[in-house]
Amino acid sequence: QVQLVESGGGLVQAGGSLRLSCAASGRTFSTYSMGWFCQAPGKERDFVTAISWSSGQTYYADSVKGRFTISRDNAKKTVFLQMNSLKPEDTAIYFCAAVRGTPSRGRYDYTDEYPYWGQGTQVTVSS
């Protein structure tokens, strides 16, 4: 089992940047694929990006391609989300998620592929 704690959220102006971190507990972090999802008020939780446990393959939602970058540091048991060129529509709570190995259906963008979730960190982008 793994526990996840996000940090790094805050208030930023449009065009600005933020770097989110997700620190994981446990000794087998390197065997977990990691994802970031976001949820705006009154909306469903949406996929943002993910990184596989083995090859480090990354996946991005079309809306963040070229602006957001996911990375991981297995020694520090942390996954990062670098968010650049932020837009007001990026405003949401951002959640870190983990799944052991590869998602069972191979769908890194499905919330139900991830059994472990953090509490989330608020990102607010002002116009």
Summary of the structure (lengths in Angstrom):
residues: 127
radius of gyration: 13.5
end to end distance: 39.9
largest distance: 41.6
contacts: 381
relative contact order: 0.31
helix: 9%
strand: 50%
